Amino acid sequence: MFDRWPGLSVLAGVPAKVKAIRSSAAVEDYLERILELINTKGYARVVDIATSLGISQASVTNMVQRLDGEGLLNYEKYRGLVLTTAGETLARNIARRHQLLADFLKLLGIDERIVEHDVEGMEHHISPATLRAIEALTAQLKRHPALLARLSK
């Protein structure tokens, strides 16, 4: 469930009905990618999602229909899709979590390729408490570069 960890910031502003939807890393990856496509291209189609995720259009169609049924997006066959308000809110929160983890690892001097690999592995399994701690630590490290320099030694 999206609410497997009460208080997870990914759910901020998401309606209770959506919070009850069964979650998976795949659902989160789809929402995150759809938002990214909409932000960069202005739209997201099944073919675009399939290409960017490296999976079949049939698989994407199945997931898009599921997300449509769960109220996270509106999909019209052969046209395209748009995120609902709930879907967009959830996708933005997922993207924010992804960016927070990436920023934290980059602050630690981790190579970009490793950062992306590690974030993909971490982002769907991190607890709210750990995410809050990482957020606070990242903020402190950005405010106090001397502390960061001491860590890098």
MDTraj code that builds the backbone (N, CA, C; nanometers):
import mdtraj as md
import numpy as np

residues = "MET PHE ASP ARG TRP PRO GLY LEU SER VAL LEU ALA GLY VAL PRO ALA LYS VAL LYS ALA ILE ARG SER SER ALA ALA VAL GLU ASP TYR LEU GLU ARG ILE LEU GLU LEU ILE ASN THR LYS GLY TYR ALA ARG VAL VAL ASP ILE ALA THR SER LEU GLY ILE SER GLN ALA SER VAL THR ASN MET VAL GLN ARG LEU ASP GLY GLU GLY LEU LEU ASN TYR GLU LYS TYR ARG GLY LEU VAL LEU THR THR ALA GLY GLU THR LEU ALA ARG ASN ILE ALA ARG ARG HIS GLN LEU LEU ALA ASP PHE LEU LYS LEU LEU GLY ILE ASP GLU ARG ILE VAL GLU HIS ASP VAL GLU GLY MET GLU HIS HIS ILE SER PRO ALA THR LEU ARG ALA ILE GLU ALA LEU THR ALA GLN LEU LYS ARG HIS PRO ALA LEU LEU ALA ARG LEU SER LYS".split()
xyz = np.array([
    [0.0829, -0.1178, 0.0000],
    [0.0000, 0.0000, 0.0000],
    [0.0880, 0.1251, 0.0000],
    [0.0372, 0.2346, -0.0563],
    [0.1100, 0.3598, -0.0503],
    [0.1280, 0.3991, 0.0955],
    [0.0315, 0.3597, 0.1772],
    [0.0380, 0.3991, 0.3170],
    [0.0986, 0.2907, 0.4055],
    [0.1880, 0.2079, 0.3492],
    [0.2499, 0.1027, 0.4291],
    [0.3334, 0.1613, 0.5414],
    [0.3756, 0.2884, 0.5272],
    [0.4465, 0.3592, 0.6325],
    [0.3715, 0.4882, 0.6593],
    [0.2900, 0.4932, 0.7614],
    [0.2122, 0.6145, 0.7887],
    [0.3033, 0.7367, 0.7955],
    [0.2566, 0.8454, 0.7352],
    [0.3318, 0.9687, 0.7399],
    [0.4330, 0.9854, 0.6281],
    [0.4440, 0.8888, 0.5385],
    [0.5394, 0.8999, 0.4288],
    [0.5063, 1.0216, 0.3459],
    [0.6047, 1.1069, 0.3233],
    [0.5786, 1.2339, 0.2573],
    [0.5289, 1.2169, 0.1149],
    [0.5469, 1.1001, 0.0562],
    [0.4971, 1.0777, -0.0794],
    [0.3453, 1.0904, -0.0841],
    [0.2796, 1.0795, 0.0292],
    [0.1337, 1.0864, 0.0345],
    [0.0800, 1.2244, 0.0696],
    [0.1670, 1.3201, 0.0908],
    [0.1213, 1.4538, 0.1281],
    [0.0271, 1.5088, 0.0217],
    [-0.0909, 1.5463, 0.0643],
    [-0.1875, 1.6068, -0.0266],
    [-0.2637, 1.5094, -0.1138],
    [-0.2434, 1.3808, -0.0937],
    [-0.3108, 1.2801, -0.1754],
    [-0.4411, 1.2403, -0.1056],
    [-0.5533, 1.2378, -0.1785],
    [-0.6821, 1.2019, -0.1174],
    [-0.6798, 1.0628, -0.0535],
    [-0.7584, 1.0449, 0.0505],
    [-0.7632, 0.9177, 0.1236],
    [-0.7963, 0.8010, 0.0320],
    [-0.8857, 0.8223, -0.0652],
    [-0.9239, 0.7151, -0.1580],
    [-0.8010, 0.6616, -0.2324],
    [-0.7137, 0.7519, -0.2748],
    [-0.5937, 0.7121, -0.3485],
    [-0.4934, 0.6451, -0.2557],
    [-0.4866, 0.6890, -0.1313],
    [-0.3934, 0.6300, -0.0357],
    [-0.4199, 0.4811, -0.0155],
    [-0.5424, 0.4377, -0.0365],
    [-0.5790, 0.2985, -0.0152],
    [-0.5420, 0.2089, -0.1333],
    [-0.4984, 0.2662, -0.2448],
    [-0.4636, 0.1871, -0.3634],
    [-0.3381, 0.1054, -0.3357],
    [-0.3389, -0.0162, -0.3849],
    [-0.2210, -0.1020, -0.3695],
    [-0.1052, -0.0442, -0.4493],
    [0.0070, -0.0302, -0.3838],
    [0.1238, 0.0287, -0.4472],
    [0.2256, -0.0772, -0.4828],
    [0.3095, -0.0405, -0.5722],
    [0.4243, -0.1219, -0.6044],
    [0.5295, -0.0292, -0.6596],
    [0.6512, -0.0779, -0.6656],
    [0.7579, 0.0016, -0.7262],
    [0.7209, 0.0343, -0.8697],
    [0.6568, -0.0573, -0.9382],
    [0.6192, -0.0348, -1.0780],
    [0.5201, 0.0804, -1.0904],
    [0.4192, 0.0841, -1.0042],
    [0.3215, 0.1929, -1.0079],
    [0.3928, 0.3260, -0.9876],
    [0.4808, 0.3317, -0.8904],
    [0.5528, 0.4548, -0.8620],
    [0.6427, 0.4931, -0.9794],
    [0.7101, 0.3946, -1.0404],
    [0.7961, 0.4227, -1.1554],
    [0.7152, 0.4766, -1.2732],
    [0.5992, 0.4198, -1.2979],
    [0.5137, 0.4670, -1.4060],
    [0.4708, 0.6117, -1.3813],
    [0.4213, 0.6396, -1.2620],
    [0.3755, 0.7751, -1.2321],
    [0.4891, 0.8762, -1.2446],
    [0.6037, 0.8395, -1.1938],
    [0.7197, 0.9274, -1.2011],
    [0.7591, 0.9534, -1.3472],
    [0.7601, 0.8490, -1.4291],
    [0.7976, 0.8623, -1.5695],
    [0.6942, 0.9407, -1.6488],
    [0.5661, 0.9160, -1.6217],
    [0.4601, 0.9901, -1.6903],
    [0.4730, 1.1395, -1.6620],
    [0.4946, 1.1753, -1.5360],
    [0.5115, 1.3159, -1.5010],
    [0.6333, 1.3745, -1.5720],
    [0.7413, 1.2993, -1.5747],
    [0.8632, 1.3457, -1.6425],
    [0.8370, 1.3710, -1.7915],
    [0.7667, 1.2796, -1.8562],
    [0.7341, 1.2973, -1.9983],
    [0.6445, 1.4186, -2.0205],
    [0.5448, 1.4343, -1.9376],
    [0.4546, 1.5487, -1.9503],
    [0.5321, 1.6791, -1.9307],
    [0.6223, 1.6803, -1.8344],
    [0.7003, 1.8010, -1.8076],
    [0.7985, 1.8335, -1.9199],
    [0.8517, 1.7312, -1.9869],
    [0.9504, 1.7565, -2.0917],
    [0.8888, 1.7693, -2.2305],
    [0.7883, 1.6875, -2.2610],
    [0.7287, 1.6873, -2.3953],
    [0.5937, 1.7566, -2.4026],
    [0.5309, 1.7723, -2.2876],
    [0.3978, 1.8314, -2.2853],
    [0.2872, 1.7274, -2.2895],
    [0.3230, 1.6026, -2.3069],
    [0.2253, 1.4938, -2.3134],
    [0.2963, 1.3617, -2.2861],
    [0.2170, 1.2587, -2.2616],
    [0.2693, 1.1228, -2.2443],
    [0.1750, 1.0274, -2.3154],
    [0.2308, 0.9483, -2.4046],
    [0.1525, 0.8450, -2.4740],
    [0.2100, 0.7099, -2.4352],
    [0.1318, 0.6061, -2.4588],
    [0.1760, 0.4703, -2.4260],
    [0.3101, 0.4398, -2.4916],
    [0.3251, 0.4758, -2.6179],
    [0.4493, 0.4474, -2.6888],
    [0.5678, 0.5185, -2.6240],
    [0.5474, 0.6415, -2.5773],
    [0.6546, 0.7174, -2.5115],
    [0.6946, 0.6514, -2.3798],
    [0.5954, 0.6098, -2.3041],
    [0.6218, 0.5453, -2.1756],
    [0.6955, 0.4139, -2.1983],
    [0.6488, 0.3350, -2.2949],
    [0.7125, 0.2063, -2.3251],
    [0.8579, 0.2258, -2.3645],
    [0.8827, 0.3229, -2.4504],
    [1.0197, 0.3493, -2.4961],
    [1.1079, 0.3930, -2.3793],
    [1.0583, 0.4835, -2.2988],
    [1.1411, 0.5357, -2.1901],
    [1.1657, 0.4335, -2.0789],
    [1.0731, 0.3409, -2.0599],
    [1.0915, 0.2369, -1.9578],
    [1.1540, 0.1091, -2.0146],
    [1.1603, 0.1017, -2.1484],
    [1.2194, -0.0164, -2.2114],
    [1.1340, -0.1411, -2.1973],
    [1.0013, -0.1234, -2.2037],
    [0.9109, -0.2379, -2.1934],
    [0.8098, -0.2323, -2.3073],
    [0.7293, -0.3361, -2.3195],
    [0.6350, -0.3444, -2.4312],
    [0.5179, -0.2483, -2.4137],
    [0.4611, -0.2076, -2.5265],
    [0.3433, -0.1211, -2.5229],
    [0.2254, -0.1921, -2.4574],
    [0.2174, -0.3233, -2.4764],
    [0.1078, -0.3988, -2.4145],
    [0.1163, -0.3921, -2.2620],
    [0.2370, -0.4037, -2.2087],
    [0.2544, -0.3938, -2.0635],
    [0.2168, -0.2561, -2.0134],
    [0.2574, -0.1541, -2.0891],
    [0.2250, -0.0167, -2.0509],
    [0.0743, 0.0042, -2.0559],
    [0.0092, -0.0450, -2.1600],
    [-0.1357, -0.0301, -2.1721],
    [-0.2062, -0.0922, -2.0524],
    [-0.1625, -0.2105, -2.0115],
    [-0.2231, -0.2763, -1.8946],
    [-0.2108, -0.1899, -1.7697],
    [-0.0902, -0.1357, -1.7461],
    [-0.0695, -0.0540, -1.6264],
    [-0.1461, 0.0772, -1.6367],
    [-0.1470, 0.1389, -1.7529],
    [-0.2194, 0.2647, -1.7713],
    [-0.3690, 0.2431, -1.7453],
    [-0.4237, 0.1333, -1.7924],
    [-0.5648, 0.1036, -1.7669],
    [-0.5898, 0.0846, -1.6176],
    [-0.4953, 0.0199, -1.5501],
    [-0.5069, 0.0011, -1.4049],
    [-0.5039, 0.1370, -1.3336],
    [-0.4096, 0.2227, -1.3723],
    [-0.3980, 0.3540, -1.3098],
    [-0.5206, 0.4410, -1.3389],
    [-0.5763, 0.4237, -1.4576],
    [-0.6998, 0.4938, -1.4933],
    [-0.8126, 0.4469, -1.4014],
    [-0.8238, 0.3164, -1.3850],
    [-0.9274, 0.2604, -1.2988],
    [-0.9136, 0.3023, -1.1540],
    [-0.7905, 0.3319, -1.1120],
    [-0.7658, 0.3724, -0.9733],
    [-0.7735, 0.5237, -0.9547],
    [-0.8068, 0.5942, -1.0622],
    [-0.8257, 0.7379, -1.0510],
    [-0.6986, 0.8208, -1.0507],
    [-0.5890, 0.7621, -1.0960],
    [-0.4624, 0.8360, -1.0968],
    [-0.4350, 0.9047, -1.2299],
    [-0.5034, 0.8590, -1.3345],
    [-0.4909, 0.9242, -1.4640],
    [-0.6154, 0.8987, -1.5456],
    [-0.6302, 0.9764, -1.6516],
    [-0.7397, 0.9559, -1.7474],
    [-0.6751, 0.9131, -1.8780],
    [-0.7230, 0.7998, -1.9313],
    [-0.6639, 0.7419, -2.0509],
    [-0.7701, 0.7189, -2.1565],
    [-0.7390, 0.7615, -2.2779],
    [-0.8255, 0.7332, -2.3919],
    [-0.7423, 0.6585, -2.4947],
    [-0.7877, 0.5411, -2.5322],
    [-0.7162, 0.4570, -2.6270],
    [-0.6848, 0.5349, -2.7548],
    [-0.5629, 0.5189, -2.8026],
    [-0.5124, 0.5838, -2.9246],
    [-0.4980, 0.7355, -2.9125],
    [-0.5174, 0.7898, -2.7966],
    [-0.5042, 0.9342, -2.7806],
    [-0.3867, 0.9640, -2.6896],
    [-0.4054, 0.9530, -2.5669],
    [-0.3014, 0.9855, -2.4713],
    [-0.3567, 0.9764, -2.3313],
    [-0.2850, 1.0345, -2.2409],
    [-0.3300, 1.0289, -2.1029],
    [-0.2895, 1.1559, -2.0313],
    [-0.3629, 1.1851, -1.9273],
    [-0.3313, 1.2961, -1.8393],
    [-0.3448, 1.2469, -1.6958],
    [-0.2586, 1.2974, -1.6112],
    [-0.2679, 1.2635, -1.4704],
    [-0.3851, 1.3389, -1.4089],
    [-0.4573, 1.2725, -1.3208],
    [-0.5600, 1.3410, -1.2437],
    [-0.4880, 1.4255, -1.1385],
    [-0.5616, 1.5058, -1.0672],
    [-0.5009, 1.5861, -0.9612],
    [-0.4329, 1.4948, -0.8590],
    [-0.5007, 1.3873, -0.8211],
    [-0.4427, 1.2926, -0.7250],
    [-0.3190, 1.2260, -0.7835],
    [-0.3246, 1.1860, -0.9101],
    [-0.2108, 1.1221, -0.9746],
    [-0.0927, 1.2158, -0.9862],
    [-0.1194, 1.3407, -1.0201],
    [-0.0110, 1.4381, -1.0325],
    [0.0520, 1.4675, -0.8966],
    [-0.0306, 1.4812, -0.7950],
    [0.0211, 1.5056, -0.6598],
    [0.1104, 1.3909, -0.6162],
    [0.0626, 1.2689, -0.6364],
    [0.1407, 1.1516, -0.5992],
    [0.2701, 1.1444, -0.6802],
    [0.2624, 1.1674, -0.8105],
    [0.3806, 1.1630, -0.8961],
    [0.4825, 1.2686, -0.8543],
    [0.4354, 1.3883, -0.8221],
    [0.5277, 1.4948, -0.7786],
    [0.5953, 1.4580, -0.6473],
    [0.5212, 1.3961, -0.5561],
    [0.5805, 1.3531, -0.4296],
    [0.6825, 1.2416, -0.4501],
    [0.6552, 1.1509, -0.5416],
    [0.7497, 1.0436, -0.5743],
    [0.8763, 1.1037, -0.6348],
    [0.8591, 1.1990, -0.7263],
    [0.9741, 1.2640, -0.7886],
    [1.0556, 1.3417, -0.6849],
    [0.9870, 1.4040, -0.5908],
    [1.0565, 1.4786, -0.4850],
    [1.1397, 1.3829, -0.3989],
    [1.0837, 1.2694, -0.3642],
    [1.1569, 1.1704, -0.2849],
    [1.2808, 1.1241, -0.3613],
    [1.2634, 1.0967, -0.4912],
    [1.3744, 1.0538, -0.5767],
    [1.4848, 1.1598, -0.5758],
    [1.4454, 1.2858, -0.5946],
    [1.5429, 1.3943, -0.5999],
    [1.6140, 1.4122, -0.4662],
    [1.5416, 1.3998, -0.3568],
    [1.6020, 1.4122, -0.2241],
    [1.7101, 1.3068, -0.2040],
    [1.6800, 1.1826, -0.2387],
    [1.7785, 1.0759, -0.2234],
    [1.8989, 1.0983, -0.3141],
    [1.8736, 1.1423, -0.4369],
    [1.9832, 1.1692, -0.5306],
    [2.0705, 1.2829, -0.4788],
    [2.0097, 1.3901, -0.4310],
    [2.0854, 1.5037, -0.3771],
    [2.1734, 1.4606, -0.2606],
    [2.1176, 1.3797, -0.1729],
    [2.1925, 1.3321, -0.0560],
    [2.3155, 1.2520, -0.0995],
    [2.2978, 1.1571, -0.1892],
    [2.4100, 1.0746, -0.2330],
    [2.5140, 1.1570, -0.3093],
    [2.4678, 1.2533, -0.3883],
    [2.5622, 1.3408, -0.4602],
    [2.6436, 1.4253, -0.3631],
    [2.5796, 1.4722, -0.2547],
    [2.6516, 1.5487, -0.1524],
    [2.7648, 1.4667, -0.0928],
    [2.7432, 1.3372, -0.0851],
    [2.8447, 1.2482, -0.0288],
    [2.9548, 1.2158, -0.1282],
    [2.9421, 1.2683, -0.2509],
    [3.0456, 1.2488, -0.3510],
    [3.0326, 1.1203, -0.4307],
    [2.9174, 1.0597, -0.4292],
    [2.8948, 0.9357, -0.5036],
    [2.8832, 0.9687, -0.6521],
    [2.9420, 0.8867, -0.7369],
    [2.9376, 0.9042, -0.8821],
    [2.7928, 0.9024, -0.9316],
    [2.7639, 0.9885, -1.0316],
    [2.6273, 1.0033, -1.0853],
    [2.5632, 0.8707, -1.1268],
    [2.6382, 0.7858, -1.1957],
    [2.5808, 0.6579, -1.2407],
    [2.5431, 0.5697, -1.1225],
    [2.6272, 0.5718, -1.0222],
    [2.5985, 0.4933, -0.9021],
    [2.4799, 0.5518, -0.8277],
    [2.4733, 0.6849, -0.8228],
    [2.3613, 0.7521, -0.7555],
    [2.2292, 0.7062, -0.8162],
    [2.2165, 0.7132, -0.9476],
    [2.0896, 0.6740, -1.0117],
    [2.0555, 0.5278, -0.9844],
    [2.1539, 0.4420, -0.9909],
    [2.1308, 0.2993, -0.9631],
    [2.0853, 0.2792, -0.8189],
    [2.1561, 0.3437, -0.7265],
    [2.1225, 0.3274, -0.5854],
    [1.9862, 0.3860, -0.5513],
    [1.9566, 0.5039, -0.6068],
    [1.8269, 0.5664, -0.5782],
    [1.7141, 0.4775, -0.6276],
    [1.7289, 0.4200, -0.7468],
    [1.6246, 0.3301, -0.7987],
    [1.6014, 0.2124, -0.7038],
    [1.7062, 0.1659, -0.6393],
    [1.6914, 0.0552, -0.5457],
    [1.6344, 0.0964, -0.4112],
    [1.6660, 0.2172, -0.3692],
    [1.6273, 0.2641, -0.2360],
    [1.4880, 0.3255, -0.2292],
    [1.4500, 0.4003, -0.3321],
    [1.3373, 0.4911, -0.3212],
    [1.2042, 0.4252, -0.2877],
    [1.1856, 0.3020, -0.3231],
    [1.0571, 0.2363, -0.2989],
    [1.0535, 0.1618, -0.1652],
    [1.1654, 0.1601, -0.0953],
    [1.1734, 0.0778, 0.0253],
    [1.2159, 0.1548, 0.1494],
    [1.2278, 0.2850, 0.1374],
    [1.2774, 0.3645, 0.2492],
    [1.1618, 0.4044, 0.3411],
    [1.1856, 0.3976, 0.4680],
    [1.0809, 0.4311, 0.5645],
    [1.0681, 0.5828, 0.5773],
    [0.9541, 0.6291, 0.6256],
    [0.9360, 0.7738, 0.6443],
    [1.0373, 0.8326, 0.7418],
    [1.0671, 0.7587, 0.8478],
    [1.1626, 0.8095, 0.9469],
    [1.3007, 0.8278, 0.8847],
    [1.3429, 0.7312, 0.8066],
    [1.4733, 0.7411, 0.7406],
    [1.4729, 0.8542, 0.6384],
    [1.3645, 0.8674, 0.5635],
    [1.3553, 0.9743, 0.4650],
    [1.3612, 1.1115, 0.5326],
    [1.2912, 1.1263, 0.6442],
    [1.2961, 1.2530, 0.7176],
    [1.4370, 1.2813, 0.7685],
    [1.5052, 1.1782, 0.8168],
    [1.6421, 1.1956, 0.8663],
    [1.7362, 1.2366, 0.7528],
    [1.7209, 1.1738, 0.6379],
    [1.8032, 1.2091, 0.5218],
    [1.7740, 1.3523, 0.4775],
    [1.6469, 1.3902, 0.4811],
    [1.6098, 1.5267, 0.4431],
    [1.6744, 1.6282, 0.5375],
    [1.6684, 1.6011, 0.6680],
    [1.7270, 1.6922, 0.7667],
    [1.8792, 1.6973, 0.7521],
    [1.9408, 1.5822, 0.7325],
    [2.0862, 1.5775, 0.7181],
    [2.1311, 1.6482, 0.5905],
    [2.0584, 1.6287, 0.4825],
    [2.0903, 1.6956, 0.3559],
    [2.0824, 1.8469, 0.3732],
    [1.9795, 1.8940, 0.4394],
    [1.9646, 2.0380, 0.4633],
    [2.0809, 2.0917, 0.5459],
    [2.1197, 2.0185, 0.6489],
    [2.2320, 2.0617, 0.7333],
    [2.3635, 2.0636, 0.6549],
    [2.3854, 1.9617, 0.5745],
    [2.5090, 1.9558, 0.4953],
    [2.5156, 2.0689, 0.3933],
    [2.4008, 2.1059, 0.3370],
    [2.3980, 2.2175, 0.2418],
    [2.4211, 2.3508, 0.3121],
    [2.3716, 2.3637, 0.4351],
    [2.3880, 2.4888, 0.5109],
    [2.5274, 2.5026, 0.5709],
    [2.5933, 2.3888, 0.5944],
    [2.7237, 2.3905, 0.6627],
    [2.8281, 2.3150, 0.5802],
    [2.8814, 2.3783, 0.4770],
    [2.9791, 2.3113, 0.3894],
    [3.1023, 2.2614, 0.4651],
    [3.1378, 2.3270, 0.5765],
    [3.2536, 2.2818, 0.6532],
    [3.2297, 2.1424, 0.7109],
    [3.1079, 2.1168, 0.7531],
    [3.0725, 1.9842, 0.8023],
    [3.0851, 1.8806, 0.6919],
    [3.0382, 1.9160, 0.5760],
    [3.0481, 1.8258, 0.4602],
    [3.1941, 1.7994, 0.4262],
    [3.2772, 1.9020, 0.4323],
    [3.4204, 1.8868, 0.4022],
    [3.4858, 1.7920, 0.5022],
    [3.4456, 1.8022, 0.6309],
    [3.5013, 1.7107, 0.7323],
    [3.4617, 1.5671, 0.7049],
    [3.3409, 1.5462, 0.6530],
    [3.2951, 1.4105, 0.6210],
    [3.3718, 1.3529, 0.5032],
    [3.4134, 1.4398, 0.4121],
    [3.4802, 1.3953, 0.2900],
    [3.6251, 1.3559, 0.3120],
    [3.6808, 1.3878, 0.4266],
    [3.8228, 1.3572, 0.4544],
    [3.8441, 1.2114, 0.4844],
])
top = md.Topology()
chain = top.add_chain()
for i, resn in enumerate(residues, 1):
    res = top.add_residue(resn, chain, resSeq=i)
    for name in ("N", "CA", "C"):
        top.add_atom(name, md.element.get_by_symbol(name[0]), res)
traj = md.Trajectory(xyz[None], top)
